[in-house]
């Protein structure tokens, strides 16, 4: 959608203003990007149909959604599709939400508004996979006392105990581990937001054991700033850590198809179940807004 051109200068200003407004009101960067692109497609369509913004009434919005429902999925649009290439229900729901939010933006900024009365089939919600606390315990128990085993344990502690994203963990340097202060410094968070993650005594112990014994053995006298060290003495790729996690899960007898993100989802859900507030969980995970954190309320209620 981002490749669609807007010819009307007012439409260009409205799309930029809408994006800025979404950001100011606390929406996550991914939501700002997605809704802004949805509005670009809508504004592009009304230009092609020679419709003025002031002339948008419910029947016009219905025409637009008829257009969306029957056009094929475009190659450069990242959305799921049902058989025959038609746009998915979830994708159409995203457009409804974006247009409603755009109308609200117009009203809030004194630029008019319009009504939306679109009814779509119920949206399919995708609840992320998580591990139970017992399964997390089994993962830890599957870690061996070898250098790689100590790294495995540190990996679980980083991605579960600290709730890091895949790239955040891979990008960690040894200097980011601050045991004296009981924190982990995350330099390369999403959208380059840095943060400090507190370490429990158990997590701190696991990381120190790896640093003092496992990491030194894996380095083999090489000089490497990375926190995680591969068997070749270099910074590992995220995929190699995922493979290790799957090996651990297999040894632990956990049948779920898991990745590093599942550990992050799991700690967030467990913290919520233990009574931690959404605000504190958002800070712990490095979320820019509560919108990204609220999904864990649905996960917790469905477990």
Secondary structure as GFF3:
##gff-version 3
##sequence-region A 1 303
A	DSSP	alpha_helix	9	24	.	.	.	ID=ss1
A	DSSP	alpha_helix	29	48	.	.	.	ID=ss2
A	DSSP	three_ten_helix	53	55	.	.	.	ID=ss3
A	DSSP	alpha_helix	58	70	.	.	.	ID=ss4
A	DSSP	three_ten_helix	83	85	.	.	.	ID=ss5
A	DSSP	alpha_helix	89	108	.	.	.	ID=ss6
A	DSSP	alpha_helix	133	141	.	.	.	ID=ss7
A	DSSP	alpha_helix	147	156	.	.	.	ID=ss8
A	DSSP	pi_helix	157	161	.	.	.	ID=ss9
A	DSSP	alpha_helix	166	170	.	.	.	ID=ss10
A	DSSP	three_ten_helix	174	176	.	.	.	ID=ss11
A	DSSP	beta_strand	177	178	.	.	.	ID=ss12
A	DSSP	three_ten_helix	179	181	.	.	.	ID=ss13
A	DSSP	beta_strand	183	186	.	.	.	ID=ss14
A	DSSP	three_ten_helix	190	192	.	.	.	ID=ss15
A	DSSP	beta_strand	195	198	.	.	.	ID=ss16
A	DSSP	alpha_helix	201	209	.	.	.	ID=ss17
A	DSSP	pi_helix	210	215	.	.	.	ID=ss18
A	DSSP	alpha_helix	216	219	.	.	.	ID=ss19
A	DSSP	alpha_helix	238	251	.	.	.	ID=ss20
A	DSSP	alpha_helix	260	273	.	.	.	ID=ss21
A	DSSP	alpha_helix	278	285	.	.	.	ID=ss22
A	DSSP	alpha_helix	290	293	.	.	.	ID=ss23
A	DSSP	alpha_helix	295	301	.	.	.	ID=ss24
###
